[in-house]
Amino acid sequence: MKYSVIIILISIVLSTQTIAQDTINFDLNLVEKPFKSGEKLKFKLHYGLINAGYVTLEVDDLPSNKNFYSIIGKGWTVGMFNWFFFIKDKYETHIHKQTLQPHYFKRNIDEGGYVLNRKINFDRKNNTAKVYDEKNLEKSDSLYVVPSNVQDLISTFYLARNIDAKTLKEGDIYNFNVFMDFDLYKFSLKFLCKDVVETTFGDIKCLKFIPLVQSGRVFGENESVALWISDDENKIPIRMESKLRFGALSMDIISYKGLKANLQSTKHQ
């Protein structure tokens, strides 16, 4: 499996190839969602001292059905980093505004010559997923049975933003079912602590999480990725740091618009 800059960004690193049994349940009917149509986030990626690329995440109403959001994530490398690993990725998910369940997911990636175009249609009534892959016609159009709370790569992150910070305790672990590449995976997110991150917008209070990752794949050791989410009504990603086998990758937010609430920050001390 190829690991793209988008996957690294949202920390969707798959911990095991088994189905999660104790997935966290969100009472979304009672939750005020931390995002809305029109939200646009942009991040800058660094590989050591090298400017590696950019990532954007945009939320809009789905033109064909106003009950759904269309969320698009893009990631691309720039400059010298293209010499090491060229990336041009685009992800799109359509999620129901109330349940945040995906009904459609598209993944178009070009990573160092590895090209993939894949679509997934989720049937929420029958709990199935149909995958179309133009390079793997043998598996295309096959139906896969999935749990009722299944998510895709992008929708998982937007669901996780609904974690209630008031009830968080150090060491809390949240589990998610993620369907990807013809298989169901378990994604676990562990809360470490509250923290303050220095940004170009000022100091921002954050919630610090780590994904529980499988050693020996992309990352060199367990818990080698850290993700800081704003501790406010928006819960947007502020910073990501990861240790790779060769060096380190970091990400910082550089622009935002259309947030649900004003981003809370204070001037640097």
C-alpha angles and dihedrals in degrees: 000000000000118000114217133200089253092057090050091048097056092035093237094158111153113234102193139357094241133100116262112241103184101046116170115255120221119201092218094172088070099037125098101221114239094223139047141189111295097038111141125180129183127192136188120220125211129192101197104304093340121102098234104181148283139279129200131190120192131183121201139155113270103249094217095049124021090199088073137064121222108213119189125190122190131183131180139167125231141197120344094000089068087068090062102036126352113211131183111162136168127186128182132184133179111210131180110251094227105036097028088219116147120239098175134022130183128188123188114172138168112187118168092323094319104121124187132175113182136161131192126196114197119208102204094185095056097028095236136129125210117202127202118194118170090204096048106045091161091069097031119112091015118138119235123195111233135179119263092250096050118144137189127230097274099034090054091065094049091049091050090056087071093068108129105242091196092067098041118123127187109271096022111151124204120198127204135186110230124186114207138147095005092307142089117237138187118237118190126192120195125200113223109174148302114281143170119238124199112226139164086263093055134266112330126197108233145182112233119216137172127202114228102238134188112255117237098031119084098330126056098229142002117287093014092138125075125189126191118204122189112260095224140079093294103051093197122166111263104173140001128191127183137175112222127190088261111035131317136291124210135181132198132183112248103173142010140176139172095036120170090237138005113286108248114228140147131211117268113272 
